[in-house]
Amino acid sequence: MVYDKIPIVDTARRCGLVIDSRTLRRSEVEASCPFCGDHGAGKYHLSLNTDTDQYRCNLCGAHGNSVSLYARINGVSNKEAYLELKKGGNVYRFPQQPTPKITERQPLPLEARHAAYSDMLEHLTLLDRHGENLLERGLSEERIRRNQYRSMPETERGRRLLAELLRSQGHELLGLPGFRTYYGEWTLSGPNGLMIPVRNKASLIQGIKIRLDDVVEKDTDKEKDKDRKYRWLSSRKMPNGTRSYSWVHVTGDTTRKRAYLTEGPLKGDVASFLAKDALFVCLGGVSALGGLKDTILDLGVTEVVEAMDMDQMANKDVRNAILKMRQELKTVKGLKYTKYTWNPACKGVDDYLLSCAARA
């Protein structure tokens, strides 16, 4: 269909797009893109060609003419858009930045995540305060290095530089939990804190968990306060971001036939080290049972020893979750299931083993 000439800039104004006034005298006028999630002050990815009345986003690739721009934004056919535009008039919408496009994206395959996260950790360092805390928990300096704990970059500049380095190494960030675009540039998203690699049986990094530096404990429920201390490295519901799953962490000697079951990758790392590399299987959360049964079967263990926190029965929800976990694992044929108990003055199995080491 052939249309009469309809100025692209006028159409953009009628659609309420934010236009960079500094470019109005140019043949290529810049505006905010309504089709991708990257926009903001000083970021105008949509190019409006006043000679051809065509538009193109330099970031997401959306393109077309005045009629198709109006049609796509307003959800009408090209014919309806043309007729509305031909009516003319000087009524324009109030300019406003478009709402970011949010999509639920699945993580990259495990091998790609492991490669990217491994290189990411090589670029990062461990802050003194995080290293000292790990030593206080009972880990040795050698084990801290081997487990590759790192600190989250604390500046936006550092996070963007990290993303640039990974991209220069050929890593795909679209689909890597924790990474997102911000004003058109890739960056790492997440709270400041200690980064804990979460690995599978083969020691491949599935994801990253963060122990937060700053925890606001507002809830009287201690279990909820505990949950606030840890977050998965995730960029879910962010522009070009990716969700993280609650992956099961495996640490210790995977040739052993007895596996201890606890909650939290850091707790498992510490307990395994203090117990001379005992095999620990660590849930991302007490109710995060996805993948647990498959992990136990893959390890080929003959016995599972429950080593959850001693205050578990004080919380109804936690108690119910643990009972569900027991029922699921007891369906594994030939698997012996027992429970490990200790002095309740020590909340976690890592605390108990550390107290034993101190007395030795």
Residue pairs with C-beta under 8 A, 6 or more apart in sequence:
1 78
1 79
1 82
3 65
3 66
3 67
3 82
4 86
5 53
6 53
6 65
6 66
6 67
6 82
6 85
6 86
7 50
7 53
7 66
8 29
8 48
8 49
8 50
8 53
8 54
8 55
8 65
8 66
8 69
9 19
9 24
9 29
9 48
9 50
10 66
11 53
11 66
11 67
11 69
11 70
11 85
12 19
12 29
12 31
12 46
12 48
12 55
12 69
13 19
13 92
13 93
13 95
14 70
14 85
14 91
14 92
14 93
15 34
15 69
15 70
15 73
15 74
15 93
16 92
16 93
16 94
16 95
16 96
17 31
17 32
17 34
17 46
17 95
17 98
18 31
18 32
18 39
18 44
18 95
18 96
18 97
19 29
19 30
19 31
19 32
19 44
19 48
19 95
20 29
20 30
20 31
20 44
23 29
23 30
23 44
26 50
27 49
27 50
27 51
28 47
28 48
28 49
28 50
29 47
29 48
29 50
30 44
30 45
30 46
30 47
30 48
31 44
31 46
31 48
32 39
32 43
32 44
32 45
32 46
32 97
32 98
33 39
33 44
33 45
33 46
33 57
33 59
33 60
33 62
33 98
34 46
34 73
34 98
35 57
35 60
35 62
35 72
35 98
35 101
36 45
36 57
36 59
36 60
36 62
36 101
36 239
37 100
37 101
37 102
37 181
37 239
37 240
38 45
38 59
38 60
38 100
38 181
38 182
38 183
38 184
38 239
38 240
39 45
39 97
39 98
39 100
39 183
40 97
40 183
42 183
43 183
43 184
45 57
45 58
45 59
45 60
45 184
46 55
46 56
46 57
46 58
46 62
47 55
47 56
47 57
47 58
48 55
49 55
49 56
52 65
53 65
53 66
54 63
54 64
54 65
55 62
55 63
55 64
55 65
55 66
55 69
56 62
56 63
57 63
59 184
62 72
64 72
66 85
67 78
67 81
67 82
67 85
68 78
68 81
70 76
70 81
70 84
70 85
71 77
71 78
71 80
71 81
74 81
74 84
76 84
100 238
100 239
101 239
102 237
102 238
102 239
104 236
104 243
105 174
105 175
105 240
105 241
105 242
105 243
106 175
106 242
106 243
107 113
107 175
107 176
107 177
107 207
107 242
107 243
107 244
107 245
108 116
108 172
108 175
108 176
108 242
110 200
110 204
110 206
111 204
112 171
112 172
112 175
112 176
113 176
113 177
113 205
113 206
113 207
114 204
114 205
114 206
115 171
116 166
116 171
116 172
116 173
116 176
117 176
117 197
117 205
117 207
117 208
118 148
118 205
119 165
119 166
119 169
119 171
120 162
120 166
121 148
121 150
121 195
121 197
123 162
123 165
123 166
124 150
124 151
124 153
124 162
124 195
125 150
125 151
126 144
126 149
126 150
126 151
127 151
130 149
130 151
130 194
131 144
131 149
133 194
134 144
134 149
134 194
135 141
135 144
137 266
137 270
137 350
137 354
138 270
138 273
138 274
138 350
138 353
138 354
138 357
139 147
139 269
139 270
139 273
140 273
143 269
143 273
147 197
147 269
148 197
149 194
149 195
149 196
149 197
150 194
150 195
151 192
151 193
151 194
151 195
152 188
152 190
152 191
152 192
152 193
152 194
152 195
152 210
153 159
153 162
153 188
154 192
156 187
159 187
159 188
159 189
160 185
160 186
160 187
160 188
162 188
163 173
163 179
163 185
163 186
163 187
163 188
164 186
166 173
167 173
167 186
173 179
173 186
173 240
174 240
174 242
175 242
176 242
177 207
177 208
177 232
177 233
177 234
177 235
177 236
177 241
177 242
177 243
177 244
178 188
178 189
178 190
178 208
178 233
178 234
178 235
178 242
178 244
179 186
179 187
179 188
179 189
179 235
179 240
179 241
179 242
180 186
180 187
180 189
180 235
180 238
180 239
180 240
180 241
181 187
181 239
181 240
182 189
182 239
186 240
189 235
189 238
189 241
190 210
190 231
190 233
190 234
190 235
191 210
191 212
191 213
191 214
191 231
192 212
192 213
192 214
193 210
193 211
193 212
193 213
193 231
194 210
194 211
194 213
194 266
195 208
195 209
195 210
195 233
196 208
196 209
196 210
196 211
196 265
196 266
196 269
197 205
197 208
197 265
198 205
198 206
198 207
198 208
198 209
198 247
198 249
198 265
198 284
199 205
199 206
199 249
199 250
199 251
200 206
200 247
200 248
200 250
200 295
201 250
201 254
201 295
201 298
201 299
206 247
206 249
207 232
207 233
207 244
207 245
207 247
208 232
208 233
209 230
209 231
209 232
209 233
209 264
209 265
209 266
209 284
210 230
210 231
210 232
210 233
211 229
211 230
211 266
212 228
212 229
212 230
212 231
215 225
215 228
215 229
216 228
217 225
217 228
219 225
219 228
221 315
222 311
222 315
223 315
223 317
223 318
227 285
230 264
232 244
232 245
232 246
232 284
233 244
234 241
234 242
234 243
234 244
235 241
235 242
235 243
236 242
236 243
236 244
245 284
245 290
246 283
246 284
246 285
246 288
246 290
247 284
247 291
248 281
248 282
248 283
248 284
248 291
248 292
248 295
249 265
249 268
249 281
249 282
249 284
250 279
250 280
250 281
250 282
250 295
250 299
251 265
251 268
251 269
251 272
251 279
251 280
251 282
252 268
252 272
252 275
252 277
252 278
252 279
252 280
253 277
253 278
253 279
254 279
254 299
256 278
256 279
256 301
257 300
257 301
257 302
257 303
258 278
258 279
258 301
258 302
258 303
258 304
258 305
259 279
259 280
259 281
259 296
259 299
259 301
259 303
259 304
259 305
260 268
260 271
260 272
260 275
260 278
260 279
260 280
260 281
260 304
260 305
260 307
260 340
260 349
261 280
261 281
261 282
261 283
261 304
261 305
261 306
261 307
261 308
261 325
261 329
262 268
262 271
262 280
262 281
262 282
262 283
262 307
262 308
262 309
262 348
262 349
263 282
263 283
263 285
263 286
263 308
263 309
264 282
264 283
264 284
265 282
265 284
267 282
267 348
267 349
267 350
268 280
268 281
268 282
269 280
270 350
270 353
270 354
271 278
271 280
271 307
271 348
271 349
271 350
271 353
272 278
272 279
272 280
274 350
274 353
274 354
274 356
274 357
275 353
279 299
279 301
280 307
281 292
281 295
281 296
281 299
281 304
283 289
283 292
283 325
286 308
286 312
286 318
286 321
286 322
286 325
287 317
287 321
287 324
289 321
289 324
289 325
289 328
292 325
292 328
292 329
293 328
293 329
293 331
293 332
296 304
296 329
296 332
296 335
297 332
301 335
302 334
302 335
302 336
303 335
303 336
303 337
303 338
304 329
304 335
304 336
304 337
304 338
305 338
305 339
305 340
306 322
306 326
306 337
306 338
306 339
306 340
307 340
307 349
308 322
309 347
309 348
309 349
310 341
310 342
310 344
310 346
310 347
310 348
311 344
311 347
312 318
312 319
312 322
313 319
326 337
329 335
329 337
330 337
340 349
342 349
342 352
343 352
343 355
346 352
346 355
